């Protein structure tokens, strides 16, 4: 595991505190989910993902490719479990693919 530099760690805490104060923690989690998908998926597949949002504990992933959209819908429970394992079950409880 890559060790963060002290300054990076402090910046991360600062951003999280700012997000908590101003109420956009969900957007930060959505960015983390998109980063996870970028690492997990092939580059060509990841480029088909248009947007990732988190609203009211529901992950919303907008996908441009009909084939990839169908694949995500068929493997919805698999991806939801991956997200729960990575980010915790308390952050979201459902996954919508649009």
mmCIF file of the C-alpha atoms, coordinates in Angstrom:
data_MODEL
# 
_entry.id   MODEL 
# 
loop_
_atom_site.group_PDB 
_atom_site.id 
_atom_site.type_symbol 
_atom_site.label_atom_id 
_atom_site.label_alt_id 
_atom_site.label_comp_id 
_atom_site.label_asym_id 
_atom_site.label_entity_id 
_atom_site.label_seq_id 
_atom_site.pdbx_PDB_ins_code 
_atom_site.Cartn_x 
_atom_site.Cartn_y 
_atom_site.Cartn_z 
_atom_site.occupancy 
_atom_site.B_iso_or_equiv 
_atom_site.pdbx_formal_charge 
_atom_site.auth_seq_id 
_atom_site.auth_comp_id 
_atom_site.auth_asym_id 
_atom_site.auth_atom_id 
_atom_site.pdbx_PDB_model_num 
ATOM 1  C CA . UNK A 1 1  ? 0.000   0.000  0.000   1.00 0.00 ? 1  UNK A CA 1 
ATOM 2  C CA . UNK A 1 2  ? 1.303   3.390  -0.982  1.00 0.00 ? 2  UNK A CA 1 
ATOM 3  C CA . UNK A 1 3  ? 2.135   5.580  1.988   1.00 0.00 ? 3  UNK A CA 1 
ATOM 4  C CA . UNK A 1 4  ? 0.760   9.098  1.747   1.00 0.00 ? 4  UNK A CA 1 
ATOM 5  C CA . UNK A 1 5  ? 2.967   12.036 2.404   1.00 0.00 ? 5  UNK A CA 1 
ATOM 6  C CA . UNK A 1 6  ? 2.031   14.087 5.438   1.00 0.00 ? 6  UNK A CA 1 
ATOM 7  C CA . UNK A 1 7  ? 0.928   17.050 3.344   1.00 0.00 ? 7  UNK A CA 1 
ATOM 8  C CA . UNK A 1 8  ? -1.276  14.888 1.097   1.00 0.00 ? 8  UNK A CA 1 
ATOM 9  C CA . UNK A 1 9  ? -2.955  13.391 4.135   1.00 0.00 ? 9  UNK A CA 1 
ATOM 10 C CA . UNK A 1 10 ? -3.636  16.830 5.600   1.00 0.00 ? 10 UNK A CA 1 
ATOM 11 C CA . UNK A 1 11 ? -5.042  18.091 2.286   1.00 0.00 ? 11 UNK A CA 1 
ATOM 12 C CA . UNK A 1 12 ? -7.337  15.098 2.072   1.00 0.00 ? 12 UNK A CA 1 
ATOM 13 C CA . UNK A 1 13 ? -8.644  15.746 5.583   1.00 0.00 ? 13 UNK A CA 1 
ATOM 14 C CA . UNK A 1 14 ? -9.119  19.413 4.740   1.00 0.00 ? 14 UNK A CA 1 
ATOM 15 C CA . UNK A 1 15 ? -11.170 18.599 1.645   1.00 0.00 ? 15 UNK A CA 1 
ATOM 16 C CA . UNK A 1 16 ? -13.288 16.091 3.573   1.00 0.00 ? 16 UNK A CA 1 
ATOM 17 C CA . UNK A 1 17 ? -13.925 18.627 6.348   1.00 0.00 ? 17 UNK A CA 1 
ATOM 18 C CA . UNK A 1 18 ? -14.860 21.293 3.813   1.00 0.00 ? 18 UNK A CA 1 
ATOM 19 C CA . UNK A 1 19 ? -17.230 18.852 2.069   1.00 0.00 ? 19 UNK A CA 1 
ATOM 20 C CA . UNK A 1 20 ? -18.840 17.908 5.385   1.00 0.00 ? 20 UNK A CA 1 
ATOM 21 C CA . UNK A 1 21 ? -19.379 21.571 6.319   1.00 0.00 ? 21 UNK A CA 1 
ATOM 22 C CA . UNK A 1 22 ? -20.860 22.534 2.948   1.00 0.00 ? 22 UNK A CA 1 
ATOM 23 C CA . UNK A 1 23 ? -22.862 19.340 2.416   1.00 0.00 ? 23 UNK A CA 1 
ATOM 24 C CA . UNK A 1 24 ? -21.324 17.759 -0.652  1.00 0.00 ? 24 UNK A CA 1 
ATOM 25 C CA . UNK A 1 25 ? -19.828 14.618 0.859   1.00 0.00 ? 25 UNK A CA 1 
ATOM 26 C CA . UNK A 1 26 ? -21.858 12.551 -1.610  1.00 0.00 ? 26 UNK A CA 1 
ATOM 27 C CA . UNK A 1 27 ? -20.027 14.154 -4.528  1.00 0.00 ? 27 UNK A CA 1 
ATOM 28 C CA . UNK A 1 28 ? -16.660 13.166 -3.040  1.00 0.00 ? 28 UNK A CA 1 
ATOM 29 C CA . UNK A 1 29 ? -17.819 9.563  -2.674  1.00 0.00 ? 29 UNK A CA 1 
ATOM 30 C CA . UNK A 1 30 ? -19.048 9.650  -6.301  1.00 0.00 ? 30 UNK A CA 1 
ATOM 31 C CA . UNK A 1 31 ? -15.561 10.789 -7.383  1.00 0.00 ? 31 UNK A CA 1 
ATOM 32 C CA . UNK A 1 32 ? -14.026 7.925  -5.395  1.00 0.00 ? 32 UNK A CA 1 
ATOM 33 C CA . UNK A 1 33 ? -16.406 5.446  -7.074  1.00 0.00 ? 33 UNK A CA 1 
ATOM 34 C CA . UNK A 1 34 ? -15.485 6.805  -10.506 1.00 0.00 ? 34 UNK A CA 1 
ATOM 35 C CA . UNK A 1 35 ? -11.774 6.499  -9.650  1.00 0.00 ? 35 UNK A CA 1 
ATOM 36 C CA . UNK A 1 36 ? -12.375 2.908  -8.536  1.00 0.00 ? 36 UNK A CA 1 
ATOM 37 C CA . UNK A 1 37 ? -14.145 2.125  -11.825 1.00 0.00 ? 37 UNK A CA 1 
ATOM 38 C CA . UNK A 1 38 ? -11.288 3.692  -13.768 1.00 0.00 ? 38 UNK A CA 1 
ATOM 39 C CA . UNK A 1 39 ? -8.845  1.324  -12.063 1.00 0.00 ? 39 UNK A CA 1 
ATOM 40 C CA . UNK A 1 40 ? -11.169 -1.690 -12.284 1.00 0.00 ? 40 UNK A CA 1 
ATOM 41 C CA . UNK A 1 41 ? -12.377 -1.401 -15.885 1.00 0.00 ? 41 UNK A CA 1 
ATOM 42 C CA . UNK A 1 42 ? -10.471 -1.402 -19.144 1.00 0.00 ? 42 UNK A CA 1 
ATOM 43 C CA . UNK A 1 43 ? -9.818  2.107  -20.529 1.00 0.00 ? 43 UNK A CA 1 
ATOM 44 C CA . UNK A 1 44 ? -12.195 1.663  -23.478 1.00 0.00 ? 44 UNK A CA 1 
ATOM 45 C CA . UNK A 1 45 ? -14.986 0.503  -21.157 1.00 0.00 ? 45 UNK A CA 1 
ATOM 46 C CA . UNK A 1 46 ? -14.348 3.271  -18.661 1.00 0.00 ? 46 UNK A CA 1 
ATOM 47 C CA . UNK A 1 47 ? -14.595 5.880  -21.436 1.00 0.00 ? 47 UNK A CA 1 
ATOM 48 C CA . UNK A 1 48 ? -18.233 4.801  -21.951 1.00 0.00 ? 48 UNK A CA 1 
ATOM 49 C CA . UNK A 1 49 ? -19.139 5.924  -18.411 1.00 0.00 ? 49 UNK A CA 1 
ATOM 50 C CA . UNK A 1 50 ? -20.583 9.404  -18.729 1.00 0.00 ? 50 UNK A CA 1 
ATOM 51 C CA . UNK A 1 51 ? -21.369 10.260 -15.130 1.00 0.00 ? 51 UNK A CA 1 
ATOM 52 C CA . UNK A 1 52 ? -21.353 8.826  -11.608 1.00 0.00 ? 52 UNK A CA 1 
ATOM 53 C CA . UNK A 1 53 ? -23.562 10.407 -8.932  1.00 0.00 ? 53 UNK A CA 1 
ATOM 54 C CA . UNK A 1 54 ? -24.612 9.563  -5.404  1.00 0.00 ? 54 UNK A CA 1 
ATOM 55 C CA . UNK A 1 55 ? -28.020 10.830 -4.301  1.00 0.00 ? 55 UNK A CA 1 
ATOM 56 C CA . UNK A 1 56 ? -29.926 9.749  -1.219  1.00 0.00 ? 56 UNK A CA 1 
ATOM 57 C CA . UNK A 1 57 ? -27.672 6.674  -0.761  1.00 0.00 ? 57 UNK A CA 1 
ATOM 58 C CA . UNK A 1 58 ? -28.232 5.528  -4.368  1.00 0.00 ? 58 UNK A CA 1 
ATOM 59 C CA . UNK A 1 59 ? -25.339 5.272  -6.822  1.00 0.00 ? 59 UNK A CA 1 
ATOM 60 C CA . UNK A 1 60 ? -26.385 6.443  -10.283 1.00 0.00 ? 60 UNK A CA 1 
ATOM 61 C CA . UNK A 1 61 ? -24.096 5.494  -13.165 1.00 0.00 ? 61 UNK A CA 1 
ATOM 62 C CA . UNK A 1 62 ? -24.876 6.903  -16.614 1.00 0.00 ? 62 UNK A CA 1 
ATOM 63 C CA . UNK A 1 63 ? -23.363 4.798  -19.407 1.00 0.00 ? 63 UNK A CA 1 
ATOM 64 C CA . UNK A 1 64 ? -23.266 5.668  -23.104 1.00 0.00 ? 64 UNK A CA 1 
ATOM 65 C CA . UNK A 1 65 ? -22.781 2.179  -24.570 1.00 0.00 ? 65 UNK A CA 1 
ATOM 66 C CA . UNK A 1 66 ? -25.914 -0.014 -24.668 1.00 0.00 ? 66 UNK A CA 1 
ATOM 67 C CA . UNK A 1 67 ? -23.788 -3.176 -24.366 1.00 0.00 ? 67 UNK A CA 1 
ATOM 68 C CA . UNK A 1 68 ? -21.909 -1.965 -21.295 1.00 0.00 ? 68 UNK A CA 1 
ATOM 69 C CA . UNK A 1 69 ? -25.150 -0.652 -19.800 1.00 0.00 ? 69 UNK A CA 1 
ATOM 70 C CA . UNK A 1 70 ? -26.718 -4.107 -20.199 1.00 0.00 ? 70 UNK A CA 1 
ATOM 71 C CA . UNK A 1 71 ? -23.617 -5.752 -18.672 1.00 0.00 ? 71 UNK A CA 1 
ATOM 72 C CA . UNK A 1 72 ? -23.780 -3.454 -15.641 1.00 0.00 ? 72 UNK A CA 1 
ATOM 73 C CA . UNK A 1 73 ? -27.506 -4.139 -15.229 1.00 0.00 ? 73 UNK A CA 1 
ATOM 74 C CA . UNK A 1 74 ? -26.948 -7.906 -15.382 1.00 0.00 ? 74 UNK A CA 1 
ATOM 75 C CA . UNK A 1 75 ? -24.091 -7.701 -12.852 1.00 0.00 ? 75 UNK A CA 1 
ATOM 76 C CA . UNK A 1 76 ? -25.681 -5.049 -10.637 1.00 0.00 ? 76 UNK A CA 1 
ATOM 77 C CA . UNK A 1 77 ? -25.408 -7.073 -7.424  1.00 0.00 ? 77 UNK A CA 1 
ATOM 78 C CA . UNK A 1 78 ? -21.751 -7.883 -8.188  1.00 0.00 ? 78 UNK A CA 1 
ATOM 79 C CA . UNK A 1 79 ? -20.853 -4.210 -8.616  1.00 0.00 ? 79 UNK A CA 1 
ATOM 80 C CA . UNK A 1 80 ? -22.881 -3.166 -5.575  1.00 0.00 ? 80 UNK A CA 1 
ATOM 81 C CA . UNK A 1 81 ? -21.028 -5.743 -3.475  1.00 0.00 ? 81 UNK A CA 1 
ATOM 82 C CA . UNK A 1 82 ? -17.684 -4.465 -4.833  1.00 0.00 ? 82 UNK A CA 1 
ATOM 83 C CA . UNK A 1 83 ? -18.653 -0.905 -3.860  1.00 0.00 ? 83 UNK A CA 1 
ATOM 84 C CA . UNK A 1 84 ? -19.802 -2.035 -0.408  1.00 0.00 ? 84 UNK A CA 1 
ATOM 85 C CA . UNK A 1 85 ? -16.519 -3.872 0.150   1.00 0.00 ? 85 UNK A CA 1 
ATOM 86 C CA . UNK A 1 86 ? -14.469 -0.892 -0.976  1.00 0.00 ? 86 UNK A CA 1 
ATOM 87 C CA . UNK A 1 87 ? -16.410 2.014  0.585   1.00 0.00 ? 87 UNK A CA 1 
ATOM 88 C CA . UNK A 1 88 ? -18.613 0.490  3.289   1.00 0.00 ? 88 UNK A CA 1 
ATOM 89 C CA . UNK A 1 89 ? -22.248 -0.557 3.320   1.00 0.00 ? 89 UNK A CA 1 
ATOM 90 C CA . UNK A 1 90 ? -23.482 2.501  5.210   1.00 0.00 ? 90 UNK A CA 1 
ATOM 91 C CA . UNK A 1 91 ? -22.744 4.948  2.360   1.00 0.00 ? 91 UNK A CA 1 
ATOM 92 C CA . UNK A 1 92 ? -25.252 3.573  -0.177  1.00 0.00 ? 92 UNK A CA 1 
ATOM 93 C CA . UNK A 1 93 ? -27.861 0.881  -0.541  1.00 0.00 ? 93 UNK A CA 1 
ATOM 94 C CA . UNK A 1 94 ? -28.741 0.678  -4.251  1.00 0.00 ? 94 UNK A CA 1 
ATOM 95 C CA . UNK A 1 95 ? -27.287 1.069  -7.734  1.00 0.00 ? 95 UNK A CA 1 
ATOM 96 C CA . UNK A 1 96 ? -29.097 2.531  -10.767 1.00 0.00 ? 96 UNK A CA 1 
ATOM 97 C CA . UNK A 1 97 ? -27.727 2.163  -14.273 1.00 0.00 ? 97 UNK A CA 1 
ATOM 98 C CA . UNK A 1 98 ? -29.096 4.698  -16.754 1.00 0.00 ? 98 UNK A CA 1 
# 
